[in-house]
Amino acid sequence: MEKGKTVLKKLQSKKSARAAERTGNGAAERGGNLKALVGILSLRDAEKLTELINASCAALSYEADAKGTARSSVLDYLGLGETDKKIVVSLFPERAEKAVLEEIRENMSLYLAGKGICFTVPLTGASAIVANALKKSVSDTEKNGGKKVKKQREYTLIVTAMQKGFAEEAMEAARTAGAAGGTVLTAATLGDKKAEQLIGVTLQKETDVLLILAKNDGKDAITEAILKKVGLKTDGGGVVFTLPVDNLVGVGGVGLRSPEKTAEEDKTAEEDKTADAE
């Protein structure tokens, strides 16, 4: 008898969880209750970032290896002197965003060379079990300064997924349009048969994903340059999409340069190489 009651309770619990998942997803989509923070950091700072976030609220974090693509002179300017990096993606309650960013500003010194960058992007939905659990870690009194103030977004994250080995070409094209640098992840495409039939292109399983943070006024020029070089109709078979960026901490990747400035830096780099060879 007791065993039957236990089984019944488990079934009821699962049913309640599924119901919460369905209703919670809609609530999260309408209310925008979670934010995602993306950190592109030196290897030693990735763990520190998650510790700071967890000190402010409960968060669900993921980590991946990555490589920087900016040239050495640009890496020095951006404060990303080492090319081996970690990308950290953390989901946390939106109302804790201000506190999280303040912790990062005060304790990570991202304005210094070699420290990297962090930025937040909005989420339109999330698993309700996760969303509700994370939101409980922050009280209503800790909302971002009380009343929300709508502000104009200044930055965009440009994401390019292309055949493995084409990231450097994509970055070079982006640089001619004013991008300063980017970060590359290695990934794999999954379950793309239907999409391949619709777009008429076979997508490669091994994929390079290039992330470029750019100012909004330079976004279109950069995406057009990338598509022209490694778009779906090229050998690179690339797909490009963009995400809005809400807040930004650090100097990496956001400087936009004119094509003239890019050409000038390229010329200087070549002269430096020649001088070193001599």
C-alpha positions in Angstrom: 0.0 0.0 0.0 2.8 2.4 1.0 4.6 1.5 -2.2 1.6 2.4 -4.2 1.3 5.8 -2.5 5.0 6.5 -3.2 4.6 5.8 -6.9 1.4 8.0 -7.0 3.3 10.9 -5.4 6.1 10.6 -7.9 3.7 10.6 -10.8 1.9 13.6 -9.4 5.2 15.4 -8.9 6.3 14.8 -12.5 2.9 16.0 -13.7 3.2 19.2 -11.6 6.7 19.8 -12.9 5.5 19.4 -16.5 2.7 21.8 -15.9 5.0 24.3 -14.3 7.4 24.0 -17.3 4.6 24.8 -19.7 3.2 27.8 -17.8 6.6 29.0 -16.7 8.0 29.2 -20.2 5.2 31.6 -21.2 5.8 33.7 -18.1 9.5 33.9 -18.7 8.9 34.9 -22.4 6.5 37.7 -21.4 8.4 39.0 -18.4 12.0 38.6 -19.5 12.9 37.3 -16.0 16.4 35.9 -16.8 19.5 37.4 -18.4 22.5 35.7 -20.0 25.9 37.0 -19.3 28.7 36.2 -21.7 32.3 36.5 -20.6 35.2 36.2 -23.0 38.2 36.0 -20.6 41.7 34.9 -20.0 41.9 31.3 -18.7 42.7 32.4 -15.1 39.7 34.8 -14.9 36.9 32.4 -16.0 36.6 30.7 -12.6 36.7 34.1 -10.8 33.8 35.4 -12.9 31.5 32.5 -11.9 32.4 33.0 -8.2 31.5 36.7 -8.4 28.2 35.9 -10.1 27.3 33.2 -7.5 28.1 35.7 -4.7 25.4 38.0 -6.0 22.7 35.4 -6.9 22.1 31.8 -8.0 23.3 31.2 -11.5 23.6 28.4 -14.1 26.9 28.7 -15.9 28.6 27.0 -18.8 32.2 27.2 -20.0 33.9 26.5 -23.3 37.4 26.8 -24.7 38.0 29.5 -27.4 40.6 31.4 -29.3 41.0 35.1 -30.0 41.5 36.2 -33.6 42.7 39.8 -33.3 46.3 40.5 -34.4 48.9 41.1 -31.7 48.8 44.9 -32.0 45.0 44.9 -31.8 45.1 42.3 -28.9 47.3 44.7 -27.0 44.9 47.6 -27.6 41.8 45.5 -26.6 43.5 44.1 -23.5 43.3 40.5 -24.8 47.0 39.8 -25.0 46.7 36.0 -24.8 44.8 34.2 -27.6 43.7 31.2 -25.6 40.5 32.1 -23.8 37.4 30.7 -22.0 33.9 31.7 -22.8 31.5 31.6 -19.9 27.8 31.8 -20.3 25.8 32.4 -17.1 22.0 32.5 -16.7 20.8 34.6 -13.8 17.8 36.6 -12.6 17.3 39.9 -14.5 16.8 41.8 -11.3 20.3 40.9 -10.2 21.9 42.3 -13.3 23.0 45.6 -11.8 24.6 43.9 -8.7 26.3 41.3 -10.9 27.8 43.9 -13.2 28.9 46.1 -10.3 30.7 43.0 -8.8 32.5 42.4 -12.1 33.5 46.1 -12.5 34.8 46.3 -8.9 36.6 43.0 -8.7 37.8 42.0 -12.2 39.4 45.2 -13.5 38.4 44.5 -17.1 39.6 47.9 -18.1 43.2 46.6 -17.7 45.2 44.8 -20.4 44.7 41.1 -20.6 41.4 41.0 -18.7 38.8 40.5 -21.5 35.1 41.5 -21.7 31.6 40.6 -20.3 28.3 41.6 -21.7 24.6 40.7 -21.1 22.0 39.6 -23.7 18.2 39.4 -23.2 16.4 36.1 -23.1 12.8 35.6 -24.4 12.2 32.4 -22.6 13.7 29.7 -20.3 12.9 26.4 -18.7 10.5 27.3 -15.9 12.0 25.0 -13.3 15.4 26.7 -13.9 13.9 30.3 -14.1 11.8 30.0 -11.0 14.7 28.5 -9.0 17.1 31.2 -10.0 14.7 34.0 -9.4 14.2 32.9 -5.8 17.8 33.8 -5.1 17.1 37.5 -5.4 14.6 39.5 -3.4 12.2 42.0 -5.0 14.1 44.8 -3.2 17.2 44.0 -5.2 15.8 44.9 -8.6 17.9 47.0 -10.9 17.5 50.4 -9.2 13.7 50.1 -8.9 12.0 51.6 -12.0 13.2 50.3 -15.3 14.6 52.9 -17.7 14.5 51.9 -21.4 17.8 52.8 -23.1 19.1 52.5 -26.6 21.3 49.5 -27.1 24.8 50.4 -28.5 26.2 47.0 -29.3 25.4 43.8 -31.2 26.9 40.3 -31.0 27.5 39.0 -34.5 27.6 35.2 -34.7 28.9 33.4 -37.7 28.7 29.5 -38.0 30.7 28.2 -41.0 32.7 25.2 -42.2 35.7 24.4 -40.1 38.8 26.2 -41.2 37.1 29.4 -42.6 37.1 31.5 -39.4 40.3 33.3 -40.3 38.9 34.3 -43.7 35.6 35.5 -42.1 37.6 37.6 -39.5 39.7 39.2 -42.2 36.6 40.1 -44.1 35.1 41.6 -40.9 38.2 43.6 -40.3 38.0 45.3 -43.7 34.6 46.5 -42.6 35.8 47.8 -39.3 35.7 45.0 -36.8 38.6 44.9 -34.4 38.7 41.2 -33.3 36.6 38.2 -32.5 36.6 34.9 -30.7 36.3 31.4 -32.3 34.6 28.3 -30.9 34.7 24.8 -32.4 31.2 23.3 -32.7 29.1 20.7 -34.6 25.8 21.0 -36.5 23.0 18.7 -35.3 19.9 17.4 -37.0 20.0 19.8 -40.0 18.5 17.6 -42.7 15.2 19.5 -42.9 17.0 22.9 -42.9 19.4 21.7 -45.6 16.5 20.7 -47.8 14.8 24.1 -47.4 17.9 26.2 -48.0 19.4 23.9 -50.7 22.8 23.7 -49.0 24.6 20.9 -47.2 25.9 22.0 -43.8 29.2 20.7 -42.6 29.2 18.7 -39.3 32.4 20.3 -38.1 31.8 24.0 -37.6 33.8 27.1 -36.6 31.7 29.7 -34.7 33.0 33.3 -34.8 31.8 35.8 -32.2 32.3 39.5 -32.9 31.1 42.3 -30.7 30.4 45.4 -32.7 28.8 48.8 -32.3 25.3 49.0 -33.9 26.3 51.5 -36.5 28.9 49.1 -37.9 26.9 45.9 -37.7 25.5 45.9 -41.2 28.8 46.5 -42.9 30.5 43.8 -41.0 27.7 41.2 -41.6 27.7 42.0 -45.3 31.4 41.6 -45.6 31.3 38.2 -43.8 28.4 36.9 -45.9 30.2 37.9 -49.1 33.3 36.0 -48.0 32.0 32.9 -46.3 28.2 33.0 -46.8 26.0 30.0 -47.7 26.8 30.2 -51.4 30.6 30.1 -50.8 32.9 27.3 -49.9 32.6 28.5 -46.3 28.9 27.8 -46.1 28.4 30.3 -43.4 25.3 31.4 -41.5 25.2 34.8 -39.8 22.8 36.0 -37.1 23.0 38.8 -34.6 21.9 39.3 -31.0 21.2 42.5 -29.1 23.6 43.4 -26.2 22.2 45.1 -23.2 25.2 46.0 -21.0 28.9 45.8 -21.4 31.9 45.6 -19.1 35.5 45.8 -20.5 37.2 47.1 -23.6 37.6 44.0 -25.7 36.2 43.6 -29.2 34.0 46.7 -29.3 36.2 49.2 -31.1 35.2 49.8 -34.7 37.8 51.0 -37.1 37.5 52.6 -40.5 38.7 50.7 -43.5 41.4 53.4 -43.8 42.6 52.7 -40.3 42.5 48.9 -41.0 44.7 49.4 -44.0 47.1 51.6 -42.1 47.4 48.9 -39.3 48.0 46.2 -41.9 50.7 48.2 -43.5 52.4 48.8 -40.1 52.2 45.1 -39.3 53.8 44.2 -42.6 56.6 46.8 -42.0 57.2 45.3 -38.5 57.5 41.8 -39.9 60.0 43.0 -42.5 62.0 44.8 -39.8 62.0 41.7 -37.6 63.2 39.6 -40.6 66.1 41.9 -41.2 
